[in-house]
């Protein structure tokens, strides 16, 4: 939407959110396949831990973006910077 599609800050955080969502969905699909093959309590706990970590990253990024601060989530932040514009 105009004029936000030209703002580097908005583009960066939008791409970062998209990248984090893709990673989150990919992990969910992977663990669903593993769950289908054979359920293990340790894998379920590991999946829950990963979900919690991703949720915390998402929450921190949401708060930082609402405060007007740049915040790069590890790994996906670099991808978002290349697509949406790097930090000034």
N, C-alpha and C positions, 0 to 999 in steps of 0.2 A: 504494500500500500504506500502511496505517496504520502508524505515525503520520507517515510521511515526506511524505504528500501534503499536509500542512498546513505543512510547513517551507518558508519562502520561499527559502532557500538551495538546497534540493534542487529545488524547482519551477523556479527560475530556470535552474539548470545543465541540468536535463532539457530545458526548452524551447529553450535555446541549442543543445544537442546536436541536437535534432530540426530546428531551423531550419538549422543548418549542414549537416546531412545532406540536407535538401531542396535547398538551394543546390547542394551538391556533385553530387547526382543530376541536377539540372536542367542544370548545366554539362556533365556527361558526356553527357546526351542531345543537347544542342545540338551538341557537338563530334562525336558519332556521326553526326548528320545531315550535318554539313559533311564529315565523312570519307566518307560514302556518296556525296555529290555529286561530290567530287573531293579526293583526298588531296594535301596540301601539307605539305612538311617543316616549314615555318615554323609552320603551324597546329598540327602535332603537338608541336613544341617549346613553343609557347605554352600548349597544353593541359597538357603535363607540368609547366610552371612553375606554372600555376594549381593543379594537383593538389598540388604540393609546398607551396605557400603555405597551402592549406586544411589539409593534413596538419599543418603546423607550428602553425597556429592551434588545431587540435583537440588536439594534444599539449600545448601550453601550457595550454589550458583544463582538460585532464584533470589535469595536475600541480597547477595552482592550486586546483582543486576538491578534490583529495585532501588538500591542505594546509589546507583550510578558508578559502581566500581567494576573494573575489569577483573575477572577471575577465570583462570584457565583450569579446567578439570584435567588431571593427568591423562595423557595419550589423546583423548578426543579433543582437547583444547587446541592442540597443535593442528589437527585436521580442520577444525573450525576456523582457526586463524588463516589457514591457506585459502579456504573458500570464502570467508566472510570479511576478510580484512584484518590485518594484524593490529595489535595494540599500538597506540601512538606513543 
